[in-house]
Amino acid sequence: MTLPVALLMFGFLIVAQCCTPEPGAVNVARNGTASQSSDQQFRVMGYASKAIDGNTEGDFHKGFCTHTKDEYEPWWDLDLKKTYNISSIVITNRRDCCAQRLLGAEVRIGDSPDRKNPVCSNVTDVSKPRISLCCSGMLGRYVSVEMTERLEVLTLCEVEVYGKEKVAMYAGNTAWTVISGNVWRTSNLVIFLLLYYFITNLP
C-alpha cells in the first residue's frame, strides 16, 4: 500500500468515526432548551421540546415528536447553553408517515441566536429513520434545523448532539481554546502529509 493511499484511508476513517457517537458519549442536547417557528394545533401537540426529551419514538401520534404549521421556511432551534465542539448530530425522523418532508433540511451550528450560522450539513437521505450528520468539530452554542425556500411542515422526533464543551485556558494574557478530541488536528495533519508527499515527489 502506498503512502497516499494509506493516508487517505486514515483520513476517511477519522471522518467516519466522527459521525458515529462513541460508546458512552453524552447527548448534550438534553441540557438545552428548544424553540420552533410555530406549533400546529393537534390533539397531540408537537412542541419543540419533544425533540430533546430522550425518546426516539417515530410515531407522531404517540406524542414524542415536534410539528410546525405548514409554512414558509419552518425552523427548529436548540440553545445548548454553552459552546461545544460538535462532532455529530443524529436526527430521528418521523416514521408513521411523511419522512420525505425532512429532505433538504439545513442543519446549522454557531453562536448566533438568530440561526444565521454556518451549515454543518443538509439532509440528503431519508430512507432510514435515524440520520447521522458529521459536523467535524464545529463550534457553537446554537443548533438549528430549517427548511429553506419552500412551504413545508417540519417534524423532528429527536435531535441528539454529541461533542465536547469548549474550555478556555489562559497563558499570560493570551487565551487558548482547548477542545477535547483531535478531529480537526488529525484531519489537518493528514492533509499536510498528503501535500508534502506530492510536492516532494513531483518530477
HUVEN-V932021 format. One record per residue. N is the residue number from 1. RES is the residue in three letters. SS is DSSP state (H for helix, E for strand, L for the rest). PSI is psi in degrees with one decimal (999 if undefined). NEAR is the number of other C-alpha atoms within 12 Angstrom. Layout:
N;RES;SS;PSI;NEAR + N;RES;SS;PSI;NEAR
This chain:
1;MET;L;130.2;8 + 2;THR;L;161.3;10 + 3;LEU;H;-46.2;17 + 4;PRO;H;-41.6;20 + 5;VAL;H;-44.2;16 + 6;ALA;H;-42.5;15 + 7;LEU;H;-40.6;25 + 8;LEU;H;-43.1;22 + 9;MET;H;-39.1;19 + 10;PHE;H;-41.7;22 + 11;GLY;H;-43.9;27 + 12;PHE;H;-36.9;19 + 13;LEU;H;-41.7;18 + 14;ILE;H;-45.2;27 + 15;VAL;H;-43.6;27 + 16;ALA;H;-40.0;22 + 17;GLN;H;-34.6;23 + 18;CYS;H;-20.4;34 + 19;CYS;H;-25.6;30 + 20;THR;L;119.3;28 + 21;PRO;L;138.2;28 + 22;GLU;L;153.5;17 + 23;PRO;L;129.7;9 + 24;GLY;L;0.1;9 + 25;ALA;L;143.3;19 + 26;VAL;L;130.3;21 + 27;ASN;E;98.9;30 + 28;VAL;H;-11.0;35 + 29;ALA;H;-27.5;39 + 30;ARG;H;-20.0;24 + 31;ASN;H;-3.9;21 + 32;GLY;L;-173.9;29 + 33;THR;E;143.5;27 + 34;ALA;E;151.4;32 + 35;SER;E;165.0;32 + 36;GLN;E;168.5;36 + 37;SER;L;-28.9;32 + 38;SER;L;165.2;26 + 39;ASP;L;118.9;28 + 40;GLN;L;133.7;23 + 41;GLN;L;113.3;14 + 42;PHE;L;170.0;15 + 43;ARG;L;-41.3;13 + 44;VAL;L;115.9;18 + 45;MET;L;139.5;23 + 46;GLY;L;64.6;38 + 47;TYR;L;154.9;35 + 48;ALA;H;-34.8;37 + 49;SER;H;-18.3;33 + 50;LYS;H;-15.3;38 + 51;ALA;H;-6.5;43 + 52;ILE;H;29.8;38 + 53;ASP;L;-1.3;28 + 54;GLY;L;-0.7;25 + 55;ASN;L;122.6;24 + 56;THR;L;18.4;29 + 57;GLU;L;130.2;28 + 58;GLY;L;2.0;30 + 59;ASP;L;110.7;27 + 60;PHE;H;-39.2;33 + 61;HIS;H;-8.5;21 + 62;LYS;H;-5.6;20 + 63;GLY;L;24.1;28 + 64;PHE;L;17.2;32 + 65;CYS;L;158.8;39 + 66;THR;L;167.1;48 + 67;HIS;L;115.8;43 + 68;THR;L;174.9;32 + 69;LYS;L;165.4;25 + 70;ASP;L;105.8;21 + 71;GLU;E;171.1;22 + 72;TYR;E;123.7;18 + 73;GLU;L;59.8;26 + 74;PRO;L;153.8;36 + 75;TRP;E;158.0;41 + 76;TRP;E;136.4;46 + 77;ASP;E;141.9;41 + 78;LEU;E;127.1;43 + 79;ASP;E;112.0;33 + 80;LEU;E;-7.9;36 + 81;LYS;E;-21.6;21 + 82;LYS;E;161.8;25 + 83;THR;E;131.8;30 + 84;TYR;E;152.9;38 + 85;ASN;E;98.9;38 + 86;ILE;E;121.1;46 + 87;SER;E;-38.9;43 + 88;SER;E;156.9;42 + 89;ILE;E;134.6;41 + 90;VAL;E;121.0;39 + 91;ILE;E;131.4;45 + 92;THR;E;118.2;37 + 93;ASN;L;163.3;40 + 94;ARG;L;138.8;39 + 95;ARG;L;-19.5;28 + 96;ASP;L;-20.2;17 + 97;CYS;L;174.9;16 + 98;CYS;L;25.3;22 + 99;ALA;H;-31.1;31 + 100;GLN;H;-15.6;23 + 101;ARG;H;-32.0;31 + 102;LEU;H;-9.8;42 + 103;LEU;L;127.7;30 + 104;GLY;L;-2.2;23 + 105;ALA;L;141.5;37 + 106;GLU;E;134.7;32 + 107;VAL;E;121.1;41 + 108;ARG;E;150.0;39 + 109;ILE;E;136.8;40 + 110;GLY;E;-170.7;31 + 111;ASP;L;9.3;25 + 112;SER;L;121.9;21 + 113;PRO;L;-10.4;22 + 114;ASP;L;13.0;22 + 115;ARG;L;8.7;29 + 116;LYS;L;67.4;21 + 117;ASN;L;164.7;25 + 118;PRO;E;150.3;23 + 119;VAL;E;126.4;26 + 120;CYS;E;-50.1;30 + 121;SER;E;167.9;32 + 122;ASN;E;149.2;27 + 123;VAL;L;114.4;34 + 124;THR;L;-6.3;19 + 125;ASP;L;121.4;21 + 126;VAL;L;24.4;24 + 127;SER;L;-21.0;18 + 128;LYS;L;148.4;20 + 129;PRO;L;-31.4;28 + 130;ARG;E;125.1;27 + 131;ILE;E;114.6;34 + 132;SER;E;130.5;33 + 133;LEU;E;131.9;38 + 134;CYS;E;130.7;34 + 135;CYS;E;-2.5;37 + 136;SER;E;40.4;36 + 137;GLY;E;18.3;36 + 138;MET;E;141.2;38 + 139;LEU;E;137.2;36 + 140;GLY;E;155.3;36 + 141;ARG;E;-26.9;35 + 142;TYR;E;137.0;39 + 143;VAL;E;129.2;53 + 144;SER;E;149.0;47 + 145;VAL;E;125.3;46 + 146;GLU;E;148.1;41 + 147;MET;L;143.2;32 + 148;THR;L;141.3;23 + 149;GLU;L;35.0;14 + 150;ARG;L;158.8;19 + 151;LEU;E;132.4;18 + 152;GLU;E;163.6;27 + 153;VAL;L;132.9;34 + 154;LEU;L;119.6;46 + 155;THR;L;129.2;51 + 156;LEU;L;129.9;51 + 157;CYS;L;-20.4;41 + 158;GLU;E;144.1;44 + 159;VAL;E;115.9;47 + 160;GLU;E;136.4;42 + 161;VAL;E;127.1;49 + 162;TYR;E;132.6;40 + 163;GLY;E;-175.8;40 + 164;LYS;E;143.7;33 + 165;GLU;E;138.9;28 + 166;LYS;L;133.6;23 + 167;VAL;E;130.3;17 + 168;ALA;E;127.9;15 + 169;MET;E;152.5;13 + 170;TYR;E;132.3;11 + 171;ALA;E;106.1;9 + 172;GLY;L;-125.5;7 + 173;ASN;L;10.2;7 + 174;THR;E;130.9;9 + 175;ALA;E;130.6;11 + 176;TRP;E;131.4;13 + 177;THR;E;123.5;17 + 178;VAL;E;122.6;18 + 179;ILE;L;126.6;24 + 180;SER;L;140.5;20 + 181;GLY;L;138.3;25 + 182;ASN;L;35.4;22 + 183;VAL;H;-48.2;32 + 184;TRP;H;-44.3;24 + 185;ARG;H;-40.7;18 + 186;THR;H;-43.4;22 + 187;SER;H;-42.3;26 + 188;ASN;H;-36.4;18 + 189;LEU;H;-42.6;19 + 190;VAL;H;-44.5;27 + 191;ILE;H;-43.3;21 + 192;PHE;H;-44.3;18 + 193;LEU;H;-38.4;22 + 194;LEU;H;-46.6;24 + 195;LEU;H;-41.7;18 + 196;TYR;H;-43.3;16 + 197;TYR;H;-48.1;17 + 198;PHE;H;-38.3;15 + 199;ILE;H;-43.5;11 + 200;THR;H;-11.8;10 + 201;ASN;L;16.4;11 + 202;LEU;L;142.7;8 + 203;PRO;L;999;5
